[in-house]
Amino acid sequence: MSIEDRAKAAAQKAEGKGQEVVGKVTGSSQDEAAGKAKQAGAKVSEGIEDAKDKVADVANKVGDKMRDGIENAKNELNK
């Protein structure tokens, strides 16, 4: 939905991957775990954005169907 939110999630995912790699290279399990946690948080954010998009799509489809129904009812009344 929001390009800004998707960009933030992508940046968080990249930052997390970088931190995970640094943790592996330096042997810091704390950095590695923190990096994985950031990536997981980014994945959740992406899922939220996907859900927002789907809800908006469904709402638009329902609105379209309602408008069509109203137009059909008006047409039937005017016959």
C-alpha positions as CSV (number, residue, x, y, z in Angstrom):
1,M,0.0,0.0,0.0
2,S,2.4,2.6,1.2
3,I,5.6,2.7,-0.9
4,E,7.3,4.4,2.0
5,D,6.4,1.6,4.4
6,R,7.6,-1.0,1.9
7,A,10.9,0.9,1.4
8,K,11.4,0.9,5.2
9,A,10.8,-2.8,5.4
10,A,13.2,-3.4,2.6
11,A,15.8,-1.3,4.3
12,Q,15.2,-3.1,7.6
13,K,15.6,-6.4,5.9
14,A,18.9,-5.4,4.3
15,E,20.2,-4.0,7.5
16,G,19.3,-7.2,9.3
17,K,21.0,-9.3,6.7
18,G,24.1,-7.2,7.0
19,Q,24.1,-7.5,10.8
20,E,23.6,-11.2,10.6
21,V,26.6,-11.6,8.2
22,V,28.7,-9.4,10.4
23,G,27.7,-11.6,13.4
24,K,28.7,-14.8,11.5
25,V,32.0,-13.3,10.4
26,T,33.0,-12.0,13.8
27,G,31.5,-14.9,15.7
28,S,29.0,-12.7,17.5
29,S,25.9,-14.7,18.1
30,Q,24.3,-11.6,19.6
31,D,24.7,-9.7,16.3
32,E,23.7,-12.7,14.3
33,A,20.5,-13.1,16.3
34,A,19.7,-9.4,16.2
35,G,20.1,-9.4,12.4
36,K,17.8,-12.3,12.1
37,A,15.2,-10.6,14.3
38,K,15.4,-7.4,12.2
39,Q,14.8,-9.5,9.1
40,A,11.8,-11.2,10.7
41,G,10.4,-7.9,11.7
42,A,10.7,-6.7,8.1
43,K,8.9,-9.8,6.9
44,V,6.0,-9.0,9.3
45,S,5.9,-5.5,8.0
46,E,5.8,-6.7,4.4
47,G,2.9,-9.1,5.4
48,I,1.0,-6.2,6.9
49,E,1.4,-4.1,3.7
50,D,0.3,-7.1,1.6
51,A,-2.8,-7.5,3.9
52,K,-3.6,-3.7,3.6
53,D,-3.4,-4.1,-0.2
54,K,-5.8,-7.0,-0.2
55,V,-8.3,-5.3,2.1
56,A,-8.2,-2.2,-0.1
57,D,-8.8,-4.4,-3.2
58,V,-11.8,-6.2,-1.7
59,A,-13.2,-2.9,-0.4
60,N,-13.0,-1.4,-4.0
61,K,-14.6,-4.5,-5.5
62,V,-17.5,-4.3,-2.9
63,G,-17.9,-0.7,-3.7
64,D,-18.0,-1.4,-7.4
65,K,-20.7,-4.1,-6.9
66,M,-22.8,-1.8,-4.7
67,R,-22.6,1.0,-7.3
68,D,-23.6,-1.5,-10.0
69,G,-26.5,-2.7,-7.9
70,I,-27.7,0.8,-7.3
71,E,-27.5,1.6,-11.0
72,N,-29.4,-1.5,-11.9
73,A,-32.1,-0.7,-9.3
74,K,-32.4,2.8,-10.7
75,N,-32.7,1.5,-14.2
76,E,-35.4,-1.0,-13.2
77,L,-37.4,1.7,-11.4
78,N,-37.2,4.0,-14.4
79,K,-38.6,1.4,-16.9
